[in-house]
Amino acid sequence: FQYFDYSLLTIVIFLVCFGLVMLYSTSFYSAQIKFSDGMYYFKRQAIISAGSIVAMMMVSKFDYHWYAHFAKIAYWVSFVLMALVLTPLGVEAYGARRWIQLPFGQTMQPAEMTKLAIIIFIPLLICKAGKHVKDYKVLFKIFLWGAAAAAGVFVLTDNLSTAIIVMGMVCIMLFVAHPKTAPFVGLAGAGVVIVALAIKIIDASMDTSSDFRLRRILAWLHPEQYSDDGGFQVMQGLYAIGSGGFFGKGLGNSAQKMIIPEAQNDMILSIICEELGVFGIIIMLTLFGMLLYRLMFIAQNAPDLYGSLIVTGIFAHIAIQVIFNIAVVLNLFPTTGITLPFISYGGTSILFLMAEMGLALGVSRRIQMEE
């Protein structure tokens, strides 16, 4: 009989609802101050979330092979959209120019489109390569397509963190498709060593240039000395985490949300820790763990390689983004602006995340289960 993963659908809806509750609690004070409407962020996110759930179900109805016909077009369209950021349509917010203006006062972050394009395009290239994907020359050519997308995100939208996520998604899909593990482990190890050496050099130099990325690394290493470059936000977030205890102060009782700038975005995890404590974080991480498990189940049981790699790309995207966000909030990683999937405020993010979930559900519809 034909299978449909209702477990994945249920988990996604639970995460969205959890995110809306925490968004309301986190953003009420700042929305009241900024817009004289404490429900401003909540209402916008709720409307977009409801529409995104409908879009998810619509996407899941289509045969995922149909998207292969438009994968390359989507890849190039993502470049066009990112290029629009450099035109008068580009919108600057929070010191970064990464959005484009849409009608009716809405904005869009084109880099989210790039993630979705990579999820449907790179698996297509791997499937077309077939058994030749074992050839390192062919593998490198596919890698270059992904590297070009990551470079586009970095150059056109000046968004290094999203470029890293895009590159990570490509590498994980290639890792899954390639029969050998050792080369990937070696490259990953070399990358870690290079990054560690670079951080050590930056720390030793104590650079005071205007390059905000270098200053963010220094703010990560010495948050008390670089409060204007992200150190203040990180320290306040750590205070929030430390004051929450195991069960937290209670929903709506956070004090740090009145201090942390734009707490409803990438630092929302710290407010969850303060209000719901370690117990609340365990519940949230359990939901993410269950989500990733269901994605892995669908990838392993997909009817063909293309479907399996699509879901692998979705798995990689969510896993990398969750890990990065948690690492930033715990000051294990420099401030990047990466949001927490399904939880943080952001209409573009939730829309494209739900489109990805629709793709995964579409793959699950094609799984044939024995009675």
C-alpha positions, 0 to 999 in steps of 0.5 A: 500500500502507499505510505504517507508519513503522518508522523513527520506531518505531526512533528512539523505542526508541533514545532510550528505551534511551539515556535509561535508560542515562544515567539509571542512570549519572546517578542511581545515586549519589543513589539509593544515598544517598536510598533505599539502592538505586542502581537505584531510579530506573532500575527505576521508569523501566524498568518505566514505559518498557516499559509505555509502549512497549506503550501506544504500539503500542496507541494506534497501532492506533486510527484517529486520527479516533476521538480527535476524538470525545473531544478536547473531553472530554479538554480539560476533563478536563485542567482537572479533573485540574489542579484536583485539584492544589489539593486534598489530593490535590496533592503538593509536590516540589522546592518546587513543587505540580504533582502529584496522588497516585495509588494504590500510591504513584504520582504524576501531573503533570496538565500532561502530560495538557493537552499531549496534549489540546491536540494532539488538540483544537486541530487539531479546531477548525482543521478545523471552521473550514475555510477560515474559519481565514483570518479573524482573528476565527476564528483568535483564537477558536481561539487563546483555547482554547489560551490558556485551557489555558496559563492553566490550567496556570499558575494551577492548577499554578503551572507557567509553563514548561509553560504556555509550551510549551502556548502555543507548540504552539498558535501553531505549529499555527495558523501551519501552518494559516494561509496568511499568515506575516507576522502571526506573524513580527510577533507573535514579534518583538514578543514578543522585544522585550517579553521583552528589555525586561522582563529588562533592567528586572529586571536593573537593579532587582536585585530581592530580593523573595520572587518565585522567578521574578524571582530565577530570572531574576537567578540566570540573569543573575548565577549566582554571586550567586544560588546559592540560586535556581538559580545553584549548579545552573547553575554546576555544570552548566557545570563538568560540560559544560566538564570533559567535553571531546570524548569525555567522562570515560567512562560512570559517571565523572561527578563533578558528578552527586554535587553537582548536585541531582536531576541525573537530572531537568532537568540530565541533559544536563550529565552526558551532556556530562561522561561522553560529551562533545561526541561523545555530545551529537552522537549524542543530537541526531542522534537527536532530529533524525531523530525530528523529521524523521520527524514532519515526513515524516508530517505532510507526507504525512498523508491529511488536515489533522487528521492533519497538524496532530496530528503538527505539534503533537507535533513542536512539543512535542518541539522546544520542550521539547528547545530549552528544556532545552538552553538552560537547561543552557547558561545561555542561558535561566532555570532552568525545570524543563523535562525532556529528552524521553525522557531525563530521569526522570519516569514521567508524561512518558514515558507521555504522550510515548509516547502522542504517538508512538502517535498519530504512528504511527497517522497514519502507518498511514493514509498510502497509498504508491504502489508 
